[in-house]
Amino acid sequence: MPNTASAQKELRKSSSRRLRNRGQRSTLRSAIKKVRSAIEAKDQEAAEQAFRAAVKKLDQAAAKHLIHRNTAARTKSRLSKAVRTTVTASS
């Protein structure tokens, strides 16, 4: 347990931040999973729609420093490539 008042306050702040970050990270992961499941189902329209939503979530997470911006860029690139290969495979 923290001994000083400032340490107690920091503990409260870090606890609330942790909960907020967990929720946002979970939402982000769910958005990415939706894209991957649509790709596996070979549903081109759903994959593209889910990809647009996931890109928005990734950009927001990077802007809030939830994830590193390079991680967001890498994930977007990999998802984009997967969606494009699904589109070409289904054509």
DSSP file (Angstrom, degrees, kcal/mol; ACC not computed):
  #  RESIDUE AA STRUCTURE BP1 BP2  ACC     N-H-->O    O-->H-N    N-H-->O    O-->H-N    TCO  KAPPA ALPHA  PHI   PSI    X-CA   Y-CA   Z-CA
    1    1 A M              0   0    0      0, 0.0     2,-0.1     0, 0.0     7,-0.1   0.000 360.0 360.0 360.0 144.8    0.0    0.0    0.0
    2    2 A P        -     0   0    0      0, 0.0     6,-0.0     0, 0.0     3,-0.0  -0.390 360.0-158.1 -69.5 147.0    1.2    3.5   -0.7
    3    3 A N        +     0   0    0     -2,-0.1     2,-0.2     5,-0.0     3,-0.0   0.833  67.3  58.3 -95.3 -37.6    2.4    5.5    2.2
    4    4 A T  S  > S-     0   0    0      1,-0.1     4,-2.0     0, 0.0     5,-0.1  -0.522  82.9-117.7 -96.9 163.5    2.1    9.1    1.1
    5    5 A A  H  > S+     0   0    0      1,-0.2     4,-2.2     2,-0.2     5,-0.2   0.882 116.0  51.5 -64.1 -39.3   -1.0   11.0   -0.1
    6    6 A S  H  > S+     0   0    0      1,-0.2     4,-2.3     2,-0.2    -1,-0.2   0.876 109.0  50.5 -68.2 -35.5    0.5   11.6   -3.5
    7    7 A A  H  > S+     0   0    0      2,-0.2     4,-1.9     1,-0.2    -1,-0.2   0.871 109.1  51.8 -68.7 -35.9    1.3    7.9   -3.9
    8    8 A Q  H  X S+     0   0    0     -4,-2.0     4,-2.0     2,-0.2    -2,-0.2   0.910 110.3  48.8 -64.5 -42.0   -2.3    7.0   -2.9
    9    9 A K  H  X S+     0   0    0     -4,-2.2     4,-2.6     1,-0.2    -2,-0.2   0.911 109.3  51.9 -64.7 -42.1   -3.6    9.4   -5.5
   10   10 A E  H  X S+     0   0    0     -4,-2.3     4,-2.9     1,-0.2    -1,-0.2   0.873 107.7  53.0 -61.9 -36.9   -1.3    7.9   -8.2
   11   11 A L  H  X S+     0   0    0     -4,-1.9     4,-2.1     2,-0.2    -1,-0.2   0.917 110.0  47.6 -64.0 -43.1   -2.6    4.5   -7.3
   12   12 A R  H  X S+     0   0    0     -4,-2.0     4,-2.1     2,-0.2    -2,-0.2   0.926 114.2  47.3 -62.3 -44.5   -6.2    5.6   -7.8
   13   13 A K  H  X S+     0   0    0     -4,-2.6     4,-2.4     1,-0.2    -2,-0.2   0.925 112.3  47.9 -64.1 -45.1   -5.3    7.3  -11.1
   14   14 A S  H  X S+     0   0    0     -4,-2.9     4,-2.4     1,-0.2    -1,-0.2   0.856 110.1  53.6 -67.4 -33.2   -3.4    4.3  -12.4
   15   15 A S  H  X S+     0   0    0     -4,-2.1     4,-2.0    -5,-0.2    -1,-0.2   0.926 111.5  44.1 -65.8 -44.1   -6.2    1.9  -11.4
   16   16 A S  H  X S+     0   0    0     -4,-2.1     4,-2.2     2,-0.2    -2,-0.2   0.888 114.4  50.0 -68.9 -37.6   -8.8    3.9  -13.3
   17   17 A R  H  X S+     0   0    0     -4,-2.4     4,-3.0     2,-0.2     5,-0.2   0.902 108.4  53.6 -65.0 -40.5   -6.5    4.3  -16.3
   18   18 A R  H  X S+     0   0    0     -4,-2.4     4,-2.4     1,-0.2    -2,-0.2   0.918 109.8  46.9 -60.9 -44.4   -5.8    0.6  -16.3
   19   19 A L  H  X S+     0   0    0     -4,-2.0     4,-1.9     2,-0.2    -1,-0.2   0.913 113.7  48.1 -64.1 -42.4   -9.5   -0.2  -16.4
   20   20 A R  H  X S+     0   0    0     -4,-2.2     4,-2.3     1,-0.2    -2,-0.2   0.926 112.8  48.2 -63.5 -45.2  -10.1    2.3  -19.2
   21   21 A N  H  X S+     0   0    0     -4,-3.0     4,-2.8     1,-0.2     5,-0.2   0.877 108.3  54.7 -64.5 -38.0   -7.2    1.0  -21.2
   22   22 A R  H  X S+     0   0    0     -4,-2.4     4,-2.2    -5,-0.2    -1,-0.2   0.923 109.9  46.9 -61.4 -43.8   -8.3   -2.6  -20.8
   23   23 A G  H  X S+     0   0    0     -4,-1.9     4,-2.2     2,-0.2    -2,-0.2   0.921 114.3  46.1 -64.2 -44.7  -11.8   -1.7  -22.2
   24   24 A Q  H  X S+     0   0    0     -4,-2.3     4,-2.2     1,-0.2    -2,-0.2   0.890 112.8  50.0 -66.7 -39.1  -10.3    0.2  -25.2
   25   25 A R  H  X S+     0   0    0     -4,-2.8     4,-2.5     2,-0.2    -1,-0.2   0.882 110.0  51.3 -66.7 -37.7   -7.8   -2.6  -25.9
   26   26 A S  H  X S+     0   0    0     -4,-2.2     4,-2.3    -5,-0.2    -2,-0.2   0.913 109.9  49.1 -64.6 -42.9  -10.6   -5.2  -25.8
   27   27 A T  H  X S+     0   0    0     -4,-2.2     4,-2.0     2,-0.2    -2,-0.2   0.898 111.4  50.5 -62.2 -41.0  -12.7   -3.2  -28.3
   28   28 A L  H  X S+     0   0    0     -4,-2.2     4,-1.9     1,-0.2    -2,-0.2   0.929 110.4  48.1 -63.0 -46.8   -9.7   -2.8  -30.5
   29   29 A R  H  X S+     0   0    0     -4,-2.5     4,-2.4     1,-0.2    -1,-0.2   0.881 109.8  53.3 -63.2 -38.1   -8.9   -6.5  -30.5
   30   30 A S  H  X S+     0   0    0     -4,-2.3     4,-2.0     1,-0.2    -1,-0.2   0.900 107.1  51.6 -63.6 -40.3  -12.6   -7.3  -31.2
   31   31 A A  H  X S+     0   0    0     -4,-2.0     4,-1.4     1,-0.2    23,-0.2   0.899 111.1  47.5 -63.1 -40.5  -12.5   -5.0  -34.3
   32   32 A I  H  X S+     0   0    0     -4,-1.9     4,-2.1     1,-0.2    -1,-0.2   0.889 110.1  52.7 -68.0 -39.1   -9.4   -6.8  -35.6
   33   33 A K  H  X S+     0   0    0     -4,-2.4     4,-2.7     1,-0.2     5,-0.2   0.858 104.2  56.9 -64.9 -34.9  -11.0  -10.2  -35.0
   34   34 A K  H  X S+     0   0    0     -4,-2.0     4,-2.0     2,-0.2    -1,-0.2   0.898 107.5  48.2 -63.1 -39.8  -14.1   -9.2  -36.9
   35   35 A V  H  X S+     0   0    0     -4,-1.4     4,-2.1    15,-0.2    -2,-0.2   0.949 113.3  46.9 -64.1 -48.1  -11.9   -8.4  -40.0
   36   36 A R  H  X S+     0   0    0     -4,-2.1     4,-2.3     1,-0.2    -2,-0.2   0.875 112.1  49.6 -64.7 -37.5  -10.1  -11.7  -39.7
   37   37 A S  H  X S+     0   0    0     -4,-2.7     4,-1.9     2,-0.2    -1,-0.2   0.873 110.4  50.7 -70.6 -34.8  -13.3  -13.7  -39.3
   38   38 A A  H  <>S+     0   0    0     -4,-2.0     5,-2.5    -5,-0.2     4,-0.3   0.868 110.3  50.5 -67.1 -35.7  -14.9  -12.0  -42.3
   39   39 A I  H ><5S+     0   0    0     -4,-2.1     3,-1.2     3,-0.2    -2,-0.2   0.917 109.9  49.5 -66.6 -43.4  -11.7  -12.9  -44.3
   40   40 A E  H 3<5S+     0   0    0     -4,-2.3    -2,-0.2     1,-0.3    -1,-0.2   0.865 110.2  50.5 -63.6 -35.3  -11.9  -16.5  -43.2
   41   41 A A  T 3<5S-     0   0    0     -4,-1.9    -1,-0.3    -5,-0.1    -2,-0.2   0.517 110.4-127.8 -78.5  -4.3  -15.6  -16.6  -44.2
   42   42 A K  T < 5 +     0   0    0     -3,-1.2     2,-1.0    -4,-0.3    -3,-0.2   0.824  55.6 152.6  59.0  34.9  -14.6  -15.1  -47.6
   43   43 A D     >< -     0   0    0     -5,-2.5     4,-2.4     1,-0.2    -1,-0.2  -0.812  23.4-174.0 -96.6  97.0  -17.2  -12.4  -47.1
   44   44 A Q  H  > S+     0   0    0     -2,-1.0     4,-2.3     1,-0.2     5,-0.2   0.912  79.1  46.1 -61.8 -48.0  -15.7   -9.6  -49.2
   45   45 A E  H  > S+     0   0    0      1,-0.2     4,-2.2     2,-0.2    -1,-0.2   0.920 115.2  46.1 -64.8 -44.7  -18.2   -6.8  -48.3
   46   46 A A  H  > S+     0   0    0      1,-0.2     4,-2.7     2,-0.2     5,-0.2   0.876 111.5  53.3 -65.6 -37.1  -18.2   -7.6  -44.6
   47   47 A A  H  X S+     0   0    0     -4,-2.4     4,-2.3    -9,-0.3    -2,-0.2   0.924 110.4  46.2 -64.6 -44.0  -14.4   -7.8  -44.6
   48   48 A E  H  X S+     0   0    0     -4,-2.3     4,-2.0     2,-0.2    -2,-0.2   0.901 114.6  47.7 -66.0 -40.1  -14.0   -4.3  -46.2
   49   49 A Q  H  X S+     0   0    0     -4,-2.2     4,-1.7     2,-0.2    -2,-0.2   0.924 114.3  45.7 -66.5 -44.6  -16.6   -2.8  -43.9
   50   50 A A  H  X S+     0   0    0     -4,-2.7     4,-2.5     1,-0.2   -15,-0.2   0.854 109.9  56.5 -66.4 -34.2  -15.0   -4.3  -40.8
   51   51 A F  H  X S+     0   0    0     -4,-2.3     4,-2.5    -5,-0.2    -2,-0.2   0.918 105.4  50.2 -63.8 -43.9  -11.6   -3.2  -42.1
   52   52 A R  H  X S+     0   0    0     -4,-2.0     4,-1.7     1,-0.2    -1,-0.2   0.907 112.8  46.9 -61.3 -41.2  -12.7    0.4  -42.3
   53   53 A A  H  X S+     0   0    0     -4,-1.7     4,-2.1     1,-0.2    -1,-0.2   0.895 112.3  50.1 -66.8 -39.7  -14.0    0.2  -38.7
   54   54 A A  H  X S+     0   0    0     -4,-2.5     4,-2.7   -23,-0.2    -2,-0.2   0.876 107.2  53.9 -67.7 -37.7  -10.8   -1.5  -37.5
   55   55 A V  H  X S+     0   0    0     -4,-2.5     4,-2.5     2,-0.2    -1,-0.2   0.910 108.7  49.6 -62.8 -41.5   -8.6    1.2  -39.1
   56   56 A K  H  X S+     0   0    0     -4,-1.7     4,-2.3     2,-0.2    -2,-0.2   0.931 112.3  47.2 -62.8 -45.1  -10.5    3.9  -37.3
   57   57 A K  H  X S+     0   0    0     -4,-2.1     4,-2.5     1,-0.2    -2,-0.2   0.901 112.0  50.6 -63.7 -40.8  -10.1    2.1  -34.0
   58   58 A L  H  X S+     0   0    0     -4,-2.7     4,-2.3     2,-0.2    -2,-0.2   0.917 110.8  48.5 -63.9 -43.3   -6.4    1.5  -34.6
   59   59 A D  H  X S+     0   0    0     -4,-2.5     4,-2.2     1,-0.2    -1,-0.2   0.903 112.4  48.6 -64.0 -40.3   -5.8    5.2  -35.5
   60   60 A Q  H  X S+     0   0    0     -4,-2.3     4,-1.7     2,-0.2    -2,-0.2   0.909 111.2  49.9 -65.5 -41.5   -7.7    6.3  -32.3
   61   61 A A  H  <>S+     0   0    0     -4,-2.5     5,-2.8     1,-0.2     6,-1.0   0.883 111.8  48.2 -65.1 -38.5   -5.7    3.9  -30.2
   62   62 A A  H ><5S+     0   0    0     -4,-2.3     3,-1.2     3,-0.2    -1,-0.2   0.890 109.3  52.9 -69.0 -38.2   -2.4    5.1  -31.6
   63   63 A A  H 3<5S+     0   0    0     -4,-2.2    -1,-0.2     1,-0.3    -2,-0.2   0.837 111.1  46.7 -65.5 -32.1   -3.5    8.7  -31.1
   64   64 A K  T 3<5S-     0   0    0     -4,-1.7    -1,-0.3    -5,-0.1    -2,-0.2   0.357 114.7-117.5 -90.3   5.9   -4.2    8.0  -27.4
   65   65 A H  T < 5S+     0   0    0     -3,-1.2    -3,-0.2     2,-0.2     3,-0.1   0.763  77.4 130.4  62.3  26.9   -0.9    6.1  -27.0
   66   66 A L  S   <S+     0   0    0     -5,-2.8     2,-0.3     1,-0.2    -4,-0.2   0.881  82.9   9.6 -72.5 -39.3   -2.8    2.9  -26.2
   67   67 A I  S    S-     0   0    0     -6,-1.0    -2,-0.2    -9,-0.2    -1,-0.2  -0.913  97.7 -91.2-131.1 161.6   -0.6    1.2  -28.8
   68   68 A H     >  -     0   0    0     -2,-0.3     4,-2.0     1,-0.1     3,-0.3  -0.444  32.9-123.2 -72.0 147.2    2.5    2.5  -30.6
   69   69 A R  H  > S+     0   0    0      1,-0.2     4,-2.3     2,-0.2     5,-0.1   0.832 112.7  54.3 -63.2 -31.8    1.8    4.2  -33.9
   70   70 A N  H  > S+     0   0    0      2,-0.2     4,-2.6     1,-0.2    -1,-0.2   0.855 106.1  52.7 -70.1 -32.8    4.1    1.8  -35.7
   71   71 A T  H  > S+     0   0    0     -3,-0.3     4,-2.4     2,-0.2    -2,-0.2   0.911 110.0  48.4 -64.9 -42.2    2.1   -1.1  -34.3
   72   72 A A  H  X S+     0   0    0     -4,-2.0     4,-2.6     2,-0.2    -2,-0.2   0.929 112.7  47.9 -62.8 -45.1   -1.1    0.4  -35.6
   73   73 A A  H  X S+     0   0    0     -4,-2.3     4,-2.4     1,-0.2    -2,-0.2   0.914 112.3  49.0 -62.8 -43.3    0.5    1.0  -39.0
   74   74 A R  H  X S+     0   0    0     -4,-2.6     4,-2.3     2,-0.2    -1,-0.2   0.913 112.5  47.6 -63.3 -43.4    1.8   -2.6  -39.2
   75   75 A T  H  X S+     0   0    0     -4,-2.4     4,-2.6     2,-0.2     5,-0.2   0.915 112.1  49.6 -65.4 -43.0   -1.5   -4.0  -38.2
   76   76 A K  H  X S+     0   0    0     -4,-2.6     4,-2.7     1,-0.2    -2,-0.2   0.911 111.2  50.4 -61.3 -42.2   -3.4   -1.9  -40.7
   77   77 A S  H  X S+     0   0    0     -4,-2.4     4,-2.3    -5,-0.2    -2,-0.2   0.925 112.1  45.9 -62.8 -45.5   -0.9   -3.0  -43.4
   78   78 A R  H  X S+     0   0    0     -4,-2.3     4,-2.0     2,-0.2    -1,-0.2   0.896 114.6  47.2 -67.2 -40.2   -1.3   -6.7  -42.7
   79   79 A L  H  X S+     0   0    0     -4,-2.6     4,-2.6     2,-0.2    -2,-0.2   0.910 111.5  51.8 -66.7 -40.7   -5.1   -6.5  -42.5
   80   80 A S  H  X S+     0   0    0     -4,-2.7     4,-2.6    -5,-0.2    -2,-0.2   0.918 109.9  48.9 -60.8 -44.4   -5.2   -4.5  -45.7
   81   81 A K  H  X S+     0   0    0     -4,-2.3     4,-2.3     1,-0.2    -1,-0.2   0.907 111.6  49.4 -61.8 -42.2   -3.1   -7.1  -47.5
   82   82 A A  H  X S+     0   0    0     -4,-2.0     4,-1.6     2,-0.2    -2,-0.2   0.894 111.6  48.4 -65.7 -40.0   -5.3   -9.9  -46.2
   83   83 A V  H  X S+     0   0    0     -4,-2.6     4,-2.1     2,-0.2    -2,-0.2   0.919 111.6  50.4 -66.3 -42.7   -8.5   -8.1  -47.3
   84   84 A R  H  X S+     0   0    0     -4,-2.6     4,-2.4     1,-0.2    -2,-0.2   0.894 109.3  50.0 -63.6 -40.2   -7.0   -7.5  -50.8
   85   85 A T  H  X S+     0   0    0     -4,-2.3     4,-2.0     1,-0.2    -1,-0.2   0.838 109.6  52.3 -68.6 -30.3   -6.0  -11.1  -51.2
   86   86 A T  H  X S+     0   0    0     -4,-1.6     4,-2.1     2,-0.2    -2,-0.2   0.901 109.6  49.4 -66.8 -41.5   -9.5  -12.1  -50.2
   87   87 A V  H  X S+     0   0    0     -4,-2.1     4,-1.1     1,-0.2    -2,-0.2   0.922 114.3  43.8 -64.9 -45.0  -10.9   -9.8  -52.9
   88   88 A T  H  < S+     0   0    0     -4,-2.4    -1,-0.2     1,-0.2    -2,-0.2   0.849 113.5  51.6 -70.9 -33.1   -8.6  -11.1  -55.6
   89   89 A A  H  < S+     0   0    0     -4,-2.0    -1,-0.2    -5,-0.2    -2,-0.2   0.861 111.0  47.3 -70.8 -34.6   -9.2  -14.7  -54.6
   90   90 A S  H  <        0   0    0     -4,-2.1    -1,-0.2     1,-0.2    -2,-0.2   0.700 360.0 360.0 -80.4 -18.5  -12.9  -14.3  -54.7
   91   91 A S     <        0   0    0     -4,-1.1    -1,-0.2    -5,-0.2    -2,-0.2   0.484 360.0 360.0 -75.8 360.0  -12.9  -12.6  -58.1
